[in-house]
Amino acid sequence: MAGQIRGIRPVGDRAVLVELDSLAQVLSLQAQLQEHPLDGQLDVIAAAETVLVSAVSPAAARGFAARLRLLDVDTVTAADATLVIIDTVYDGEDLARVAELTGLGVDGVIAAHSEQTWTAAFGGFAPGFAYLAGETTSLTVPRRATPRSAVPAGSVALADTYSAVYPRASPGGWQLIGRTTAPMWDLGREQPALVRPGNRVQFRPVRELVLAAGGLASDLASGLAAARVIDGAEPPADGVIVRSPGLQTTVQDLGREGQAALGVAGSGALDRGALRRANRLAGNPVDAAGLENALGGLALEAVTDQVLAVTGARVPLAIDGPTGARAVPTGTPFALLAGETLTVGPPVAGVRSYLAFRGGLDVLPVLGSRSTDTLSGIGPQPLGSGTRLRVLAAPPSSVVGAPGIESEPPAELTELRFVPGPRSDWFDPETIERFAGATWTVTARSNRIGLRLDGEPLERSRPGELPSEGTVTGAIQLPSSGLPVLFLADHPATGGYPVIGVVLPADLDRAAQLPTGARIRFTPAPGADPLLPVPAETPARQTTTDR
């Protein structure tokens, strides 16, 4: 029947993945859900052949399937066919490899890429990243067997039948054929994305690139200029100065939900419970902006008197000032007087500490949140030595909280509950059983984007690769290496590796505190009924559109 949805799969306990027969149907469903959201709908992420619909709660997600099946996905939607010209130097690291894979030669690849008009089909894994569909299939290539840990900003790339431009430096597995200085994402524009769905794109070959005002400067390309913490010559009227940032310290609140359609991750504190506790202790609303520090080494000097609370990882806290030195405990509010310096030592247990300031940090919100997104660069920069932070005045009615019970430190073996799917059918039952029974080790390559795990690799039961599709925090992706990656708050909005399961949100705070070398076991969530039946197995498609 025309307009029918091909299938619907559960994604954890708070989202569903709608499978469709064409890109036109994908765009139609996305447009309908944006214009007329379902009750409890949080985010909608269109991809190559699917639409991910996430919910505010498990109860809301359970009602999605029946309502989605009532929609006519063949409804025609209008498109913005604006032509965007992108100057490109064709000197990418994978250009020779693409020439070999396609049989076109280097000159043939450049001609095939630049002489056709591409159409922006849907947004990608990061803000400003657009999947561009070509007029021919002559440049069809797989992504790299091993993704790069960092692809340079402005890289022009190919994967499957798509082309794209990386808006900023980020991990990625596409084949790199060139580079551009075109600002793909700029929060200073009315429309931050240079290329939007429906736009036509042409790549114009050039021998060299000129960086014009508003081009791919590091700040403008990532939109950081719109969201800096105070870093001027004069100290803030009420706040602190960073004397040492440690390994990484970022501003975080509870995140920017509902922006995934723009390629913007939820971000926010990885250990949300710890930030909430710190804010309650400091007398703030639980969503006030504070600091997330990884592995200690943070030193803050108070310009004016402050009241703070530190939660999360178990760390030594020392205050040094004109009247001498003293130690203060975590999990309780304390004063930091003007001229005193607070030092956060290396964790005894856990990884991330959360510092709340009475009143909350005064940082400009970007897309509804003050959080730093380390993948997309949205929000304030990670703090550096000399960064000045302004603190808001606390309302007269705010009262600091009584000391509470801190969370337990990570166990020798941490169990994380998960809901199988949506792509568990890419693995045979024995492999899924081995996945759940195995012990996985957190590697040093882990960060706010995800925990990269080591162990005995898993094999897929079918060949090929998935078309790109939406992802959620807690998703456990299985790349071709067979080693799981557990997505955390700064994960990409889309990905092309099968997801074997999704960790329950309630367990992600514990995952945030796991250091390098920590051991994990994934346990099927007891009594976690699927939101709806998984559809019958469909043939694997020889496509690959991950980042």
N, C-alpha and C positions, 0 to 999 in steps of 0.2 A: 504494500500500500504506500502511495506517495506520502512523503512527510513523516514516515515512521522512524523512531529511534532504533538503532541496531541493537544496542545493549546498554545496561547500566551496571556498574560495578561499585562495591563499597570501597572507600579509601579511609581506613581507620574507622573511627566511630563518629566522625563529624563532617564527612564529605562523600560525594559520589562522583564517579567518572562516567560521563555519558559518551557512548561510542556512536559515531555517525558515518554515513557513507560518502560524504564529500565535504570539501572545504566550504562550499556554498552553504551547506547545512550547518556547519560549525559556526560560521559568521552569523547566520540567521538566528540560531539558538542564543548565541552570545548577546545579540542585539535585543532579542525579546526579554532575556533575563535582566539586562541592564535597564530596560524601559519599565518592565513590570516584575520587580523582584519577588521571589517566593518568600513566604513567611519564614523568618529566621535565616534568610540568605545572608552570607557574609562576603564571599568573593566569587568571581566567575573568571576562569582562565581558559581562553580559547587556545587550541593548539592545532596540529596537523589534521587529526581525525577525531578529536575528542574535545569535550568541554568539562572542566572540573568545576563543580559547584560545592562550595564549603558552607558550613552552617555555624551558627553561634553556639549550638549545643547538640549532643547526640539525639535528643528528642526531636529537635527541628529536622535533623538530617533524615530521620526515619520516615518523614512524610514526603520527602522530595521525589522519590521514584514515581509514585502514583500521579503526582501533579505534572511532572516532566513529560510523562507519556501522553498527556492531553494536548501538548503543544504541537503545532504544525511546523516542522523544521524546514519545510520547503518555501516558507514565506520569503519573498524577495526583499532584500534590504539595500538601501542606497549606499554608494561608496564615494569617497573623496579621491578623485583621480588626478590630483595635483602632481605635476612632474618635478622631481627633485634630481638635480645633477650633482654627482659626487666625483670630484677630481681624485684620481688614483694613480699611485706609482706601483707598477707591477713588479715587485721584487721580493715577494713573500718566501719564507723558508720552505714551504711545501710546493712552490710553483713547479719545480722540476718533477716532483712526485705526481702531481696532478696531470702534468703533461704526459707522463708515462701511463698513468691509470686510464686516461681518456683516449690515448693514442693520437692526440691532436698536436703534440709538440708545444713548446713554450709559446711561440707566436700564435699558434692556433687557439690556445687557451685564452690568451689576452684578447684576441679578436672575438671569440665566442662569448666572452664575458662582457666586453664593452660594446659590442654591436647589437645587442638585444635590449629590449625594455623589460625590466623586472617589475613585478607587482608586489607590494607589501601585503602579505596574507594575514599575519597575526603577530602579536608581540612575543618577545622571547624571554630568556632567563634573567634579564637585567633591564633596567630602565634604558630606553633608547635602542635596544636590540630588537630588530624587526626581521622576521623570516621573509625573504624575498623569493617569490616564485618566478621562474624563468619561462621563456616562450618555447624553449627546446629542452631536451634531456641530454644534450651532448656533454654537459659538464657534471653528470651524475658521478659522485665519488663517495666512498665511505668516510666516516670520521677516523681519526687516528686511533690505533689500537690502545695507546696510552695517552690520556689527555695531558696537556701541559698544565703545570701548576700556575703559570701566569702567562696570559696572552697580552701583548702590548695593546694599549688603547689605540683605536683607529685601524686595527688590522681588518683587512677585507678577506673574507673567508668563504669556503664552500663546504657543504655537507649534504649528502643525498642530492636532491634536485634543487636545493635552496642555496642562496647566497646571503651574506649578512656582513655588517660592520660591528666590531666590538666597540661599544661606546667608551669603555675604560678598561684598564688592566684588570684581568680576572682569569680564573681557571677556565680552560676550554679544550675541546678535542676536535674542532673543525680544522680543515686544511687551509693554511694561510697562503694566499696568492698575492697580496699587495697591502698597501696602507694608504690612509687618507688623514687629513687634518679636519675634515668636516665635523662640527660639533653635534654629535648624534643626540645628546641629552644636555639641556641647559635649563635650569630652574629659573633663570632670569627671563625666559621667553614666556609668552602667554600659553603657548603649547610647548611644553618642555621637549617632547620628542620631535626630532627633525623629520623622521619618516613615520607616518601613521598608516594603519590598515586602509587599503584601497589606493594609496599613493602609488604613482609610477616612478621608477628609479632608473637612471642611466648612469653608468660609470664611464667617466671621461679619462682616457690615458694621458698622463703627463709625465715629464722627465723628473720634475722636482716639485715639492710642495711649498707653498708660501703660507705662513701662519699669520692670518689677518686677525684684527681685533675681534674677539668673540670666537676665535678658533679653538683648537684643541690644546689650550693651555691646561695644566693639570687641575687648576681650580675650576675653570669655567666648564670643562668637559664633564666634571663630576657633579657640578652644582654646589660645590662646597661654599662658594662665595656667599650664597644666600643663607648660610647656616653656621657661620663661624661663632665660636665662643669669643669672648672679648680678648684681644691680643694687641692692644695699643700700648702707647708709651706710658700713659697714666694708669695707676692702679684703680681698680673698681672701688666705688664708694663703700660697698659692703660685700666682702667675698674673700677668696683665697687665691694664692699664687702657687702653681705647681713648681716645686723645686726639683723633683725627679718623678718621671711618669711610670717608672718600672718597665716591665716588658711590654705591656699594653694596658692603657687605661682609656676608657671611652665613657661618654655621657649616654645614659640609658634610662628610659622609662618603661612602660609596659608595651610599647610598640605601636606600629601604624597599621592596624588591621584594615582590610577592605581596599587595599591599593594594588593587589596582585595583578589585576588586569593591565596595569601600567608596567608590569615587570618589577614591581617594588615589593621586596620581602617584608614580612611582618616585623622583623628585627626586634628590638627591645631586650631587656635583661634575659640572659639564658636561664638563670635561676630566678624565676619570677617570684617564688615564695620568699626568697631571701630579700629581694628588693622591697616587697610589701612589708616584711617584718621591720626592715630598717626604717622605712617611712613611718610606720606606726610608732616606733620608738622615738623618732624625731618629732612627732606631732604633726606629720604631713598627711595629706591624702595618699592612698596607697600607690597612685599612679604618678606621683611627683618625680621629676627627673633627679637622678643621683649619679654616682660614678660606679662603674664596674671595673675592677682591677684584677688582672690575671697574674698570679704567682708573686704578688707582693712587690716590693721595691718602690712603692709610691711614697712621696714626701710632699706635704702641703703646708704652706705657711699662711696663717690667718692674718688678713689685713685688719679685720674687725672681729670682735667677739662672735663666736659661732657655737652652736650646739649640734653635735653629730651623733650618729649611731652607725656601727659597722656590724654587718652580719655576713653569712655565707661561709666561706672557708675559715678554718680556725687559724688565725694569724696573730702574732704578737703585735701589740700597738704601743708605741712609745711617744711621749710628748716631751719636747725639749724647748726651754724658753728662758727668759731672763731670770726667773726664780728657781731654775733647776730642771731636773728631768723626773718624769714619773711614768709609770705604766698604767694603761687603762684597759678594761676588759671589752671583749666583743659582746654583742647582744644586750647592751645597755646604753642609754644616752649619756654623753659626757660633754664637758665644755672644752673648747679650744679658744684660748684668749688671744687677743691681738698680739702679734709678734712671736707667738709660739708656733712650733712646727710639729705636725703629726707625721710619724713614719709607720708605714705598714710593712711588716717583715714578711719573709717567705712563709707560705702556709705549712702548718704542721699536718693538716688534713684538708683535702679539697683543693680547689684551683682558684675559684673566683670569689672575691670579696665585694661587698656592696656598701657604699658610703652614702648615707642620706644626711642632708643638711637641713636644719629646721628652717622652713620656708620654701625649700626646693631650689634647684639651680635655675637661674634666669637665662635660658637659652632659647633662641628663636625657633619655634616649631616649623618643621618642614613636612608638608602633607599630613598634618595632624599629629606629629610626634616630635619629640626632642631627641630621639634615639639616633645613634650613629649606626649606619648600615655599612659594614666593612666590605661587602661585596659590591654594592652599587656606588658607594661614596656619598650617599645622601645623609644629611645631618652633619653635626660638627665633626671636625677632624679628630682622630685619636690625639690625646693630649701630649704635649711636649714640654720640655723644661722651659719655664717662663710663661706658660699659658696662664691667663688670668680668668678666673671664674667669678661671675657675679652671683650672689645669693639673694633670693627674693625675701622681702620682709614677711615674717610670719603673722598671720591674723591674730589679734589679741585673744581670741577664743581658743587658739590651738594649745594643746597640752601634751608634753612629752609623755611617752608610754612607760609602763613599768617593765623592768627586765623580763624577758620571756625565755622559753626553752628553745635553744637552737636546734637545727636539724641534725640528725646523726651523721657522723663522718662516713665517707664511702666505705663499704664493706670490702673484705678481701675478694669477694666475687659478687658483683652487682647484677641483680636480676631485673630486667626491663620487660614489662608486659607489652605484647603487641597483638594487633588484629591482622590476620593473614590477608594478603592481596594488596592492591588490585591485580597484580600480575604474578601471583603465585603459580598460575597454570603454566608459566614458562619453566617450571622445575618439576621433576617427578616427585612422587610422595616420599621416596627415600631421601632425596636431597633436602626437602623441607624438614623432614624429621632430623636429619643431620644438622641442619642450620639451627634448629631450636635446641638441640642437645649439645652443640659445640660451645667451647669457651673461646671468646674473641678478645684480643688485646688492643687497647687504645695506642695508636702510634703518635709519634712526634709531629706528624703532618696534620694533626687535628687542629681546628680553630673554631671561630664562631659560625662558620658556614656548616661544618659538620665534623663528626668523629670518624676518622678513617681507621679502619680496624684491620688487624692481621690475624691470621689463622690458616686453617686448611681451606684452600679455595673451593668454591662451589661451582658446579657445571650446570649450564642450562640444558633443558631437554628439547629445545627447538633452535634452529639456526636463525640467522638474520638479526635485525635490530628493530626496536620499536620506533614508530614515528614519535616526535617530541610530544609530551603531554604534561599537564599541570602536576605540580607536586605540593606536598604539605610538610610542615614541620613535624618531625618524627618519622618521616618516610625512610625506609631502609632500602637503598638502591644497591643493585648488584651489577657493577660494570663488567666488561669482558674479562677483567682480571679475576673475577670470582670472589673478591674481597669486599665485604659490605662497607657502605658509607651511610652513617646515620645523620640525616639532615637536622641541623639546629636552626636557630632563629634567622640567620642571614643567608639561608639557602636560596638557590636560584628558583624563580617562579616556575620554570619548566625544565624538563630533563628527558633524555631519551634512553635511559637504562631501565630495565624492569624493576619494579618495586615489589619485593617479596613480602613485605608487611609494613605496618605503621605502628610505632610505639605510642601508647596512650599518653595524652598530655600530662596526666598526673605523675608520670615517671620521668618526664624530661628534666625536671629540676635536678634530680640525682645524676642524670647523664651529664649535666653542665659542670658538675664538680669532679669528674673523673680525670685524673692526671695521666700523663704518658705512662704506659705499663700497666694501667688498671685493667682488670679482667671483667668481661661482660658475658652474660648469658641471656639470650632472648627467650622469653617464656610466653606461649600463647595465653592470651588474657582469659582467665577462667570465667565461663558463662558469657563471654562476649559473642552474642549472636550476631551474624552478619546483618547488615541493614537490608539486604535483599539477595536473592540467589545470584551467584556468578554465572554469566551466560556460557553457553557451550563454547568449546575451544574453537578459535578461528585460525586460519592458516597464518603462519608467520609472514611478515612482509619484509622484503629486502630494502628497508629504508633506515636512515640514520640521521636524526636531526637534533641530537643533543648539542650542548654548547661546545 
